[in-house]
């Protein structure tokens, strides 16, 4: 994803990045250099987006008990 720097030194953060990081108008951002020399953009308040796994925790319901699973695996009726 590429973007251009304006004559005022401003850049437009692409929409996919804004959505992923939860940037809204007025959100403060921080630029820092990572150990490998790359530049990282992050929220200044330290908030991170939830992982894709955190978003689905609890959506499947409780599921079968251990005893029910063992009956299914053994083929018992």
N, C-alpha and C positions, 0 to 999 in steps of 0.2 A: 504494500500500500504506500503510495508516494503522495506527497503534498508539497506545495511551494511555500517558501518564506516570502512575505510581503516586504516592501521597502521599510516598513516600520518594525520588522523583525517578528511579525506574528505568523502563526501557522494555523491552519484549520485542522482540528483533530477529526479524523474520519468518523462517520456515524457509527460504524461497527465497533470502533474502539471506545467511543463515548458511551455507547450502550453497555458494552462489556464492563467498563470501569464505573458506570453509574454517574458519569459527568453530566451535570445540569448547569444551566447558566449560573455563574457565580461560584462554581466549585473551584477550589484552589488546587493546583497541581504542582508536583515537584519533579524536577529532572535530576537524576543522579547518575554517576558513572559506576557501572558494575565492575566487579573484579576483572572481568575479561576485556574491559575497555569499552563495552557497548554502553549506550545511554538508555536509561529506563525512565519511563514516564509513569507516575503513580499519583494517587490522591494524596494531598498534603495531610489530610486527617487520619491517614493510615487505614481507612476502611478498605476491605478487599471484597470483591464479588464472591458470592457463595460458589463452591465447586459444583460441577455438574452432578456429582454424586449427592451432595448435601440437598440439592433441589428435589431429589426423588425419595429421600428417606421417609418411610412411613406411608408411602402411597399404595403399597401392595396389600396392606392389611396384615393381620396377625399370622395367617397361614396355618397349616396343620401342626399339631403337636408332634413331639418326638415319637410317641407311641403310634400315632396315626401313620407317620412316615415309615416306621419299621414294619407295620402291617402291610403297607403298600409294597415295600421292597421285598418282603418275604412271600408275597402272593397269597397271603391268608385272607379268608373271607369272613 
